[in-house]
C-alpha cells in the first residue's frame, strides 16, 4: 500500500448507505414504515452520496421491505443524493420507476453456486432477466448499477477467478451500458492485495465507469480492504449504518462495513467524505430501538477518538497526594 493512502489530503471519497436495504432486510423485526422514512431522511441530511433505500422484491420473500413503494415515495429528497433501489425483475423495475427511484441496482453473483442458491437461477438466466430490466430502465431514463456478489470469493466454491469477474463486468458495461458496477465481498472473503489487484484491473479497462466496492467485515478486514481499494484508485464505497447486514449462505458472516466507522477513520486520515459524522452517529444510535438488539458499531459503543471522558471523582485528591509525595 503506497504512502499516499495514509494522507487523504482532502481527496473525495463517496460514501453510499446500504443499511436501509441490505441491513434491514435480514432483521426479524419489522421496522415501521414511518421509522424507515425518518431514518432515510436523517441519512440524507448527514450527507451520504447515495442511499439504497429499499428493494422491490416479493413481500413474501422479504417481508421486512414490504413497504418499499411508500418509503421511496414519502422520503424527503435532498438535491445531490442518489436514491437507489434493488430491482430483481421486470415487475420490480416497474414498481421502482413508479416510486421515482433515481437508480436501479441489479444483482447477480459472479459464482454459479451462489447465484443458484441465492437467486434460484444460473448466471446466464440472471443475465437474461436483468437485461430485460436494463431495457426498461433505459426507456424510463433511470440509471442502472450492477452489483456482482461474491466477486472476491464464494463460500461454496472458494476463489472466483479475476477473469470471471471481469468477463461479467464486460457484459454489463460494454454490452448493456450500465453506468456503474459494484464489486461485492458478499461473505467477507476479500483481502487487501486481492482487492487492490481487482480494482486496478477494473480501472484499467473501464476508467470512466462508476466503480463501487461493497465489503463485509466478517473476518475483520473491512477497513483494510477499503484502504487497499483507495490506494488502487477506488473512491466509492457501500457501507451499512451500525454495521447491519449479513448473508444467509455464509454461517457466521457479519454485516457490511460500518458506515460511521469508515467515515470516522477516513476523516482522521484527511479524506473528504462529505458526511457529517455527528449526524450519522445520531442516526446510528436510533438503530437498537428499531431492530431490537445492539448493533456491531464500535463507534456507537465507544465513541469517536476524541470523545473524552470525565476524570475520576477523586481525581483532585489523587493529584494532591501524588504531589505531596514529591
C-alpha positions, 0 to 999 in steps of 0.5 A: 500500500503506497504512502499516499493512502495514509494522507487523504489530503482532502481527496473525495471519497463517496460514501453510499448507505446500504443499511436501509436495504441490505441491513434491514432486510435480514432483521426479524423485526419489522421496522415501521414504515414511518421509522424507515422514512425518518431514518432515510431522511436523517441519512440524507441530511448527514450527507451520504452520496447515495442511499439504497433505500429499499428493494422491490422484491416479493413481500413474501420473500422479504417481508421486512421491505414490504413497504418499499413503494411508500418509503421511496415515495414519502422520503424527503429528497435532498438535491445531490443524493442518489436514491437507489433501489434493488430491482430483481425483475421486470415487475420490480423495475416497474414498481421502482420507476413508479416510486421515482427511484433515481437508480436501479441496482441489479444483482447477480453473483459472479459464482454459479453456486451462489447465484443458484442458491441465492437467486434460484437461477444460473448466471446466464438466466440472471443475465437474461432477466436483468437485461430485460430490466436494463431495457426498461430502465433505459426507456424510463431514463433511470440509471442502472448499477450492477452489483456482482456478489461474491466477486472476491470469493464464494463460500461454496466454491472458494476463489472466483477467478479475476477473469470471471469477474471481469468477463461479467463486468464486460457484459454489463458495461460494454454490452448493456451500458450500465453506468456503474458496477459494484464489486461485492465481498458478499461473505467477507472473503476479500483481502487487501492485495486481492482487492487492490489487484481487482480494482486496478484491473477494473480501472484499467479497462473501464476508467470512466465507469462508476466503480463501487466496492461493497465489503463485509467485515466478517473476518475483520478486514473491512477497513483494510480492504477499503484502504487497499481499494483507495490506494488502487484508485477506488473512491466509492464505497457501500457501507451499512449504518451500525454495521447491519447486514449479513448473508444467509449462505455464509454461517457466521458472516457479519454485516457490511462495513460500518458506515460511521466507522469508515467515515470516522477513520477516513476523516482522521486520515484527511479524506473528504467524505462529505458526511457529517459524522455527528449526524450519522452517529445520531442516526446510528444510535436510533438503530437498537430501538428499531431492530431490537438488539445492539448493533456491531458499531464500535463507534456507537459503543465507544465513541469517536477518538476524541470523545473524552471522558470525565476524570475520576471523582477523586481525581483532585485528591489523587493529584494532591497526594501524588504531589505531596509525595514529591 
